[in-house]
Amino acid sequence: MLRWGDKMFTKDIGIDLGTANVLIYIKGQGIVLNEPSIVAIDAETKKPLAVGAAAREMFGRTPGSVKAIRPMKDGVIADFEITEIMLNNFIKKVNGKSFFSRPRILICCPSNITQVEKNAIKEAAERTGARKVFLEVEPKVAAIGAGMDISKPSGNMVIDVGGGTTDIAILSLGGIVTSSSIKIAGNVFDNDIVKYIKDKYKLLIGERTAEDIKFTIGSVFPGSRNEKMEVKGRDLVTGLPHTVTITSDEIEEALRESIYEIIHAAKNVLEQTPPELAADIIDKGIVVTGGGALVHGFDELLSHELKVPVFIAESPLTCVAEGTGVLLDNIHLIGK
């Protein structure tokens, strides 16, 4: 009877535990949750007040007694206790009252994190009541989620630009041949925009405003976009609210240094690739996943600099979560 119950009620769960967002995939149901990785807590009692989307609404707008915290930094756990609260909250949210048995959980992590960091992620998941926790590297899962067949003996290249890290990998025969992970990604782009506007216009804006600018008028390929946007913030000289007009060219300038760090890392990975696999990549091109893939002109710039065709994945934001779904159906492929 017990075994029948296990089969009926155990849910395999895939988690894309990102610096900016957490996505949860449940076997048989697809992606059931996509929320920001933010927890709002009471600064005095340390009690959680809101998690995810509700906490994001408070980000940058909270009174002194409320702190909005991002517990993940650069793809790894920066605050263990808060990460556990966040994971618990999300898993309860997606399971509701139908959660009879402890699930198997597959969590994705950046490709170059330490064993200590891996253990921390595993432990946080185990403490939410998981029966078994699997870890898999993000670029591999992103490639699978983007529909790449990495099981054959031919080269596949993926660049996964998340919130905290950019993971670059060459994959073949179901595993990673060579890879690199750098701590330059979406959050750094937002900070670059905040700094640029502060330095040039003496105007202070928040991270949410910077993110809006990045996607609304931002571009990283010179001359590929010509748009303007009014930006409101606090004038650092007068201390009063003020509005300035920003152009796409200015955002390209603000992001240039960080974008070229990613290009440099991609070139390094290509230089370490065996010639046969490099030839495959010239034929197939590079697939870009993650939120950073949505920054205007990123695919054009990569193609121009790397001299290889570059394609944006069909659904770049959900590739990793969808990849966990494929791997949950093929548990034997994990950790290859």
SULDALIN-V341694 format. One record per residue. N is the residue number from 1. OMEGA is omega in whole degrees, 0 to 359 (none if undefined). NEAR is the number of other ideal C-beta (glycine too) atoms within 12 Angstrom. D_FIRST is the distance of its C-alpha to the first C-alpha in whole Angstrom. Layout:
BEGIN
n=N omega=OMEGA near=NEAR d_first=D_FIRST
n=N omega=OMEGA near=NEAR d_first=D_FIRST
END
This chain:
BEGIN
n=1 omega=181 near=7 d_first=0
n=2 omega=182 near=11 d_first=4
n=3 omega=177 near=10 d_first=5
n=4 omega=180 near=11 d_first=5
n=5 omega=179 near=12 d_first=6
n=6 omega=182 near=17 d_first=9
n=7 omega=185 near=13 d_first=10
n=8 omega=194 near=14 d_first=11
n=9 omega=177 near=19 d_first=12
n=10 omega=177 near=28 d_first=14
n=11 omega=171 near=32 d_first=17
n=12 omega=184 near=34 d_first=20
n=13 omega=174 near=47 d_first=23
n=14 omega=181 near=50 d_first=27
n=15 omega=170 near=51 d_first=30
n=16 omega=185 near=47 d_first=33
n=17 omega=186 near=54 d_first=34
n=18 omega=177 near=50 d_first=38
n=19 omega=183 near=40 d_first=41
n=20 omega=183 near=40 d_first=42
n=21 omega=173 near=36 d_first=39
n=22 omega=175 near=46 d_first=35
n=23 omega=179 near=43 d_first=33
n=24 omega=179 near=46 d_first=29
n=25 omega=175 near=40 d_first=27
n=26 omega=182 near=32 d_first=24
n=27 omega=179 near=27 d_first=22
n=28 omega=181 near=15 d_first=23
n=29 omega=183 near=20 d_first=25
n=30 omega=182 near=23 d_first=28
n=31 omega=184 near=29 d_first=30
n=32 omega=180 near=28 d_first=29
n=33 omega=176 near=34 d_first=31
n=34 omega=184 near=29 d_first=35
n=35 omega=179 near=32 d_first=37
n=36 omega=179 near=37 d_first=40
n=37 omega=182 near=45 d_first=39
n=38 omega=175 near=42 d_first=41
n=39 omega=175 near=41 d_first=40
n=40 omega=180 near=35 d_first=43
n=41 omega=174 near=28 d_first=43
n=42 omega=186 near=20 d_first=45
n=43 omega=183 near=17 d_first=48
n=44 omega=184 near=12 d_first=48
n=45 omega=182 near=11 d_first=45
n=46 omega=179 near=18 d_first=43
n=47 omega=178 near=18 d_first=40
n=48 omega=181 near=31 d_first=39
n=49 omega=180 near=27 d_first=40
n=50 omega=181 near=27 d_first=39
n=51 omega=174 near=36 d_first=37
n=52 omega=185 near=35 d_first=38
n=53 omega=180 near=22 d_first=40
n=54 omega=179 near=21 d_first=41
n=55 omega=180 near=33 d_first=42
n=56 omega=178 near=29 d_first=44
n=57 omega=181 near=20 d_first=46
n=58 omega=187 near=27 d_first=47
n=59 omega=180 near=28 d_first=48
n=60 omega=183 near=26 d_first=52
n=61 omega=188 near=16 d_first=52
n=62 omega=172 near=23 d_first=51
n=63 omega=185 near=14 d_first=53
n=64 omega=184 near=8 d_first=54
n=65 omega=181 near=16 d_first=51
n=66 omega=179 near=27 d_first=48
n=67 omega=175 near=29 d_first=47
n=68 omega=187 near=33 d_first=46
n=69 omega=169 near=33 d_first=44
n=70 omega=185 near=37 d_first=43
n=71 omega=179 near=41 d_first=41
n=72 omega=177 near=42 d_first=41
n=73 omega=180 near=30 d_first=44
n=74 omega=176 near=30 d_first=45
n=75 omega=179 near=47 d_first=41
n=76 omega=184 near=38 d_first=40
n=77 omega=177 near=38 d_first=39
n=78 omega=179 near=23 d_first=42
n=79 omega=187 near=24 d_first=41
n=80 omega=184 near=24 d_first=37
n=81 omega=182 near=22 d_first=37
n=82 omega=177 near=30 d_first=38
n=83 omega=180 near=39 d_first=35
n=84 omega=178 near=28 d_first=32
n=85 omega=182 near=32 d_first=33
n=86 omega=181 near=44 d_first=34
n=87 omega=178 near=43 d_first=30
n=88 omega=182 near=27 d_first=28
n=89 omega=182 near=31 d_first=30
n=90 omega=182 near=39 d_first=30
n=91 omega=176 near=35 d_first=26
n=92 omega=182 near=21 d_first=25
n=93 omega=184 near=25 d_first=28
n=94 omega=181 near=34 d_first=26
n=95 omega=182 near=28 d_first=22
n=96 omega=183 near=14 d_first=23
n=97 omega=184 near=9 d_first=21
n=98 omega=188 near=16 d_first=18
n=99 omega=185 near=22 d_first=17
n=100 omega=188 near=18 d_first=14
n=101 omega=181 near=23 d_first=14
n=102 omega=185 near=24 d_first=16
n=103 omega=165 near=34 d_first=18
n=104 omega=184 near=29 d_first=20
n=105 omega=174 near=43 d_first=24
n=106 omega=181 near=45 d_first=27
n=107 omega=180 near=50 d_first=30
n=108 omega=180 near=52 d_first=33
n=109 omega=178 near=45 d_first=36
n=110 omega=189 near=46 d_first=40
n=111 omega=185 near=40 d_first=41
n=112 omega=181 near=28 d_first=43
n=113 omega=185 near=31 d_first=42
n=114 omega=179 near=17 d_first=42
n=115 omega=179 near=13 d_first=39
n=116 omega=180 near=13 d_first=39
n=117 omega=177 near=29 d_first=39
n=118 omega=180 near=28 d_first=36
n=119 omega=180 near=19 d_first=34
n=120 omega=180 near=32 d_first=35
n=121 omega=181 near=41 d_first=33
n=122 omega=182 near=30 d_first=30
n=123 omega=180 near=22 d_first=30
n=124 omega=180 near=38 d_first=31
n=125 omega=180 near=40 d_first=28
n=126 omega=183 near=25 d_first=25
n=127 omega=175 near=23 d_first=27
n=128 omega=176 near=33 d_first=25
n=129 omega=180 near=25 d_first=22
n=130 omega=177 near=32 d_first=21
n=131 omega=179 near=20 d_first=19
n=132 omega=180 near=22 d_first=21
n=133 omega=175 near=34 d_first=25
n=134 omega=174 near=34 d_first=27
n=135 omega=176 near=36 d_first=31
n=136 omega=183 near=42 d_first=33
n=137 omega=186 near=41 d_first=36
n=138 omega=184 near=53 d_first=38
n=139 omega=179 near=50 d_first=40
n=140 omega=181 near=46 d_first=38
n=141 omega=179 near=52 d_first=35
n=142 omega=180 near=54 d_first=38
n=143 omega=179 near=48 d_first=39
n=144 omega=180 near=43 d_first=36
n=145 omega=179 near=40 d_first=36
n=146 omega=177 near=40 d_first=39
n=147 omega=178 near=20 d_first=38
n=148 omega=177 near=39 d_first=40
n=149 omega=184 near=21 d_first=39
n=150 omega=184 near=39 d_first=39
n=151 omega=184 near=21 d_first=38
n=152 omega=179 near=16 d_first=41
n=153 omega=175 near=17 d_first=44
n=154 omega=188 near=25 d_first=46
n=155 omega=174 near=36 d_first=47
n=156 omega=180 near=41 d_first=45
n=157 omega=179 near=49 d_first=47
n=158 omega=173 near=50 d_first=45
n=159 omega=183 near=56 d_first=46
n=160 omega=183 near=55 d_first=44
n=161 omega=182 near=55 d_first=46
n=162 omega=178 near=52 d_first=44
n=163 omega=184 near=42 d_first=45
n=164 omega=182 near=40 d_first=45
n=165 omega=169 near=46 d_first=46
n=166 omega=179 near=49 d_first=47
n=167 omega=181 near=50 d_first=45
n=168 omega=182 near=53 d_first=47
n=169 omega=170 near=44 d_first=45
n=170 omega=184 near=42 d_first=46
n=171 omega=176 near=46 d_first=43
n=172 omega=179 near=32 d_first=43
n=173 omega=175 near=19 d_first=40
n=174 omega=181 near=27 d_first=37
n=175 omega=181 near=27 d_first=39
n=176 omega=179 near=35 d_first=42
n=177 omega=176 near=34 d_first=45
n=178 omega=183 near=29 d_first=47
n=179 omega=177 near=37 d_first=46
n=180 omega=177 near=36 d_first=48
n=181 omega=180 near=36 d_first=47
n=182 omega=185 near=33 d_first=49
n=183 omega=176 near=28 d_first=49
n=184 omega=182 near=36 d_first=51
n=185 omega=187 near=43 d_first=49
n=186 omega=182 near=44 d_first=49
n=187 omega=178 near=37 d_first=49
n=188 omega=177 near=36 d_first=53
n=189 omega=180 near=44 d_first=54
n=190 omega=179 near=39 d_first=54
n=191 omega=177 near=27 d_first=55
n=192 omega=181 near=35 d_first=58
n=193 omega=178 near=45 d_first=59
n=194 omega=183 near=34 d_first=59
n=195 omega=182 near=23 d_first=61
n=196 omega=182 near=33 d_first=64
n=197 omega=178 near=38 d_first=64
n=198 omega=182 near=25 d_first=65
n=199 omega=186 near=16 d_first=67
n=200 omega=187 near=21 d_first=69
n=201 omega=184 near=26 d_first=69
n=202 omega=181 near=19 d_first=69
n=203 omega=181 near=33 d_first=66
n=204 omega=177 near=27 d_first=63
n=205 omega=180 near=37 d_first=59
n=206 omega=181 near=26 d_first=56
n=207 omega=181 near=32 d_first=53
n=208 omega=178 near=27 d_first=52
n=209 omega=180 near=30 d_first=55
n=210 omega=180 near=36 d_first=55
n=211 omega=178 near=33 d_first=52
n=212 omega=180 near=23 d_first=53
n=213 omega=184 near=41 d_first=57
n=214 omega=183 near=46 d_first=55
n=215 omega=184 near=28 d_first=53
n=216 omega=181 near=24 d_first=56
n=217 omega=186 near=30 d_first=59
n=218 omega=175 near=40 d_first=58
n=219 omega=178 near=35 d_first=59
n=220 omega=178 near=41 d_first=59
n=221 omega=186 near=28 d_first=61
n=222 omega=175 near=21 d_first=65
n=223 omega=185 near=16 d_first=66
n=224 omega=180 near=22 d_first=63
n=225 omega=182 near=27 d_first=63
n=226 omega=182 near=18 d_first=65
n=227 omega=180 near=21 d_first=64
n=228 omega=180 near=17 d_first=65
n=229 omega=175 near=27 d_first=63
n=230 omega=182 near=19 d_first=64
n=231 omega=181 near=36 d_first=62
n=232 omega=179 near=23 d_first=63
n=233 omega=180 near=31 d_first=63
n=234 omega=179 near=24 d_first=65
n=235 omega=184 near=20 d_first=68
n=236 omega=180 near=19 d_first=68
n=237 omega=183 near=12 d_first=72
n=238 omega=183 near=12 d_first=72
n=239 omega=183 near=12 d_first=69
n=240 omega=176 near=14 d_first=69
n=241 omega=184 near=15 d_first=66
n=242 omega=180 near=21 d_first=68
n=243 omega=175 near=18 d_first=67
n=244 omega=177 near=27 d_first=68
n=245 omega=183 near=19 d_first=67
n=246 omega=179 near=35 d_first=65
n=247 omega=178 near=26 d_first=65
n=248 omega=181 near=31 d_first=63
n=249 omega=180 near=24 d_first=66
n=250 omega=179 near=31 d_first=65
n=251 omega=176 near=43 d_first=62
n=252 omega=179 near=37 d_first=62
n=253 omega=181 near=24 d_first=64
n=254 omega=185 near=36 d_first=62
n=255 omega=190 near=43 d_first=59
n=256 omega=185 near=25 d_first=61
n=257 omega=181 near=20 d_first=61
n=258 omega=180 near=35 d_first=57
n=259 omega=181 near=41 d_first=57
n=260 omega=173 near=21 d_first=59
n=261 omega=179 near=25 d_first=57
n=262 omega=179 near=43 d_first=54
n=263 omega=179 near=36 d_first=56
n=264 omega=179 near=22 d_first=57
n=265 omega=179 near=35 d_first=54
n=266 omega=178 near=43 d_first=53
n=267 omega=179 near=24 d_first=56
n=268 omega=179 near=20 d_first=55
n=269 omega=179 near=38 d_first=52
n=270 omega=180 near=34 d_first=54
n=271 omega=181 near=17 d_first=56
n=272 omega=185 near=21 d_first=54
n=273 omega=176 near=32 d_first=52
n=274 omega=186 near=19 d_first=53
n=275 omega=180 near=14 d_first=55
n=276 omega=180 near=16 d_first=53
n=277 omega=178 near=29 d_first=51
n=278 omega=178 near=28 d_first=53
n=279 omega=177 near=16 d_first=55
n=280 omega=183 near=28 d_first=51
n=281 omega=176 near=37 d_first=51
n=282 omega=179 near=22 d_first=55
n=283 omega=187 near=16 d_first=53
n=284 omega=185 near=28 d_first=50
n=285 omega=182 near=26 d_first=51
n=286 omega=176 near=46 d_first=49
n=287 omega=180 near=41 d_first=47
n=288 omega=179 near=46 d_first=47
n=289 omega=180 near=49 d_first=44
n=290 omega=182 near=51 d_first=43
n=291 omega=180 near=40 d_first=45
n=292 omega=179 near=49 d_first=48
n=293 omega=183 near=39 d_first=48
n=294 omega=177 near=29 d_first=49
n=295 omega=186 near=44 d_first=52
n=296 omega=175 near=31 d_first=55
n=297 omega=183 near=34 d_first=57
n=298 omega=180 near=44 d_first=55
n=299 omega=179 near=32 d_first=54
n=300 omega=182 near=25 d_first=58
n=301 omega=179 near=31 d_first=59
n=302 omega=181 near=38 d_first=56
n=303 omega=180 near=23 d_first=57
n=304 omega=185 near=21 d_first=61
n=305 omega=185 near=25 d_first=60
n=306 omega=178 near=32 d_first=58
n=307 omega=181 near=17 d_first=60
n=308 omega=176 near=31 d_first=56
n=309 omega=180 near=20 d_first=55
n=310 omega=181 near=31 d_first=52
n=311 omega=173 near=27 d_first=50
n=312 omega=178 near=32 d_first=48
n=313 omega=184 near=35 d_first=44
n=314 omega=179 near=17 d_first=43
n=315 omega=190 near=25 d_first=41
n=316 omega=183 near=32 d_first=42
n=317 omega=185 near=33 d_first=41
n=318 omega=183 near=33 d_first=37
n=319 omega=184 near=46 d_first=37
n=320 omega=180 near=54 d_first=35
n=321 omega=179 near=45 d_first=32
n=322 omega=177 near=34 d_first=32
n=323 omega=178 near=45 d_first=33
n=324 omega=179 near=45 d_first=29
n=325 omega=179 near=32 d_first=28
n=326 omega=182 near=34 d_first=29
n=327 omega=178 near=42 d_first=28
n=328 omega=176 near=38 d_first=24
n=329 omega=182 near=20 d_first=24
n=330 omega=185 near=24 d_first=26
n=331 omega=182 near=20 d_first=25
n=332 omega=181 near=12 d_first=27
n=333 omega=184 near=26 d_first=30
n=334 omega=175 near=30 d_first=30
n=335 omega=179 near=20 d_first=32
n=336 omega=none near=21 d_first=34
END
